[in-house]
Amino acid sequence: MTTTHNTAEPTEPAQPTGPTGPRAAGPAKPAGPQAAGPPTAGRERPPVPRPAPATALLLLAGAALLVSIVAASLFGSADIRPLDVVSTILRHAGLEELAPTPPLPGLLDALVWESRFPRVLLAAAVGMALAVSGTVLQAVTRNPLADPYLLGVSSGASTGAVAVLLLGIGGSVSLSTGAFVGGLVSFGLLLLLLGGGRVASASRVVLTGVLVSQFFAAVTSVILMVSGDANSTRGFTYWLLGTLGGARWEGVTLTVVIILAGVVAVQFFAPALDAFTFGWDSASALGINVTAARVWLMVLTSVITAAAVAASGAIGFIGLLVPHAVRIVTGSMHRLLLPMSALVGAVFLIWVDVFARTAFSPHELPAGVITALLGAPAFALVLKRLES
């Protein structure tokens, strides 16, 4: 019994030994449980994905787009208050009871609804299409310098437009319809050269796109040389530089529907685009049908690019620069990168167009000229960042 008492004794007195004992032993004891307990859980928190920043970014970009649409409708020769613009839009949308101000006079109402608002919507849709196309093609071709015109769609659209304008092909078909059909024809030729659904390597896609682009550019030059006069050539060149001045509801509605449908459809391929960054073999090992996904993505980007070029001409640099700028903030996960690129591209082109039509009033610059002036130095920064 004495032996048992003596063995238990050393454990008990170790706690209340005196001032030196508790302070020396005290910190040593909690160190064990604390290291194995709550602090470990605390260290595991950072890797857990947090959806709040993504949601906040999307809400912020969405709010910026709505504000930009209303604010850009204020710019022009006539001064109209923001609430009057909002009221006009709500009335024409069938929400008259929500309009905060009385109706505008007929001329001002038509100015907002028939001229400014469709132009702003078209700028948003075209910016969205080009930014999303650039994001997708940079992942599909695994080329950071890819842009929406990589597949030759822009050159095909130009050929279709000039064929309608100068050769009268299609009879009463509009220039935009001719451009849209030309863009799809050029993409069809691209797929044919690539062997239909059997899409080859990324480098072959790029080189075939260059080939198709050069071919249709040559056809366009021949048509202009043979059938063009000074006025038609000037008008075609102005369209080709990229302008949103021809925005009318009948064309804008169809363009917006095609682009929105394409942008939403591309979003379903976000996991495949993420997998592509690890290479085709890794993507295939993750269960992705690489060939089918790449073909569908090229079809969707070609359709929305053709719709954008048909409505506005070739506006450069948006599809190249916006994805890189957005990627700095969001990272490379396409679930967030795609919608953010769409929203940022829309806001960017809205304000480019505002500058193009107001900076040198009464003269109007093509939007493509402004994006090229802004894009060239920005492109140099992107190249520098890619090298580092």
Salt bridges, closest charged atoms under 4 A:
GLU9 OE1 - HIS5 NE2 2.86
ASP84 OD2 - ARG81 NE 3.08
ASP109 OD2 - HIS92 NE2 2.84
ASP274 OD1 - HIS334 ND1 2.85
ASP353 OD2 - ARG119 NE 2.89
ASP353 OD2 - ARG357 NE 3.50
GLU364 OE2 - ARG119 NH2 2.59
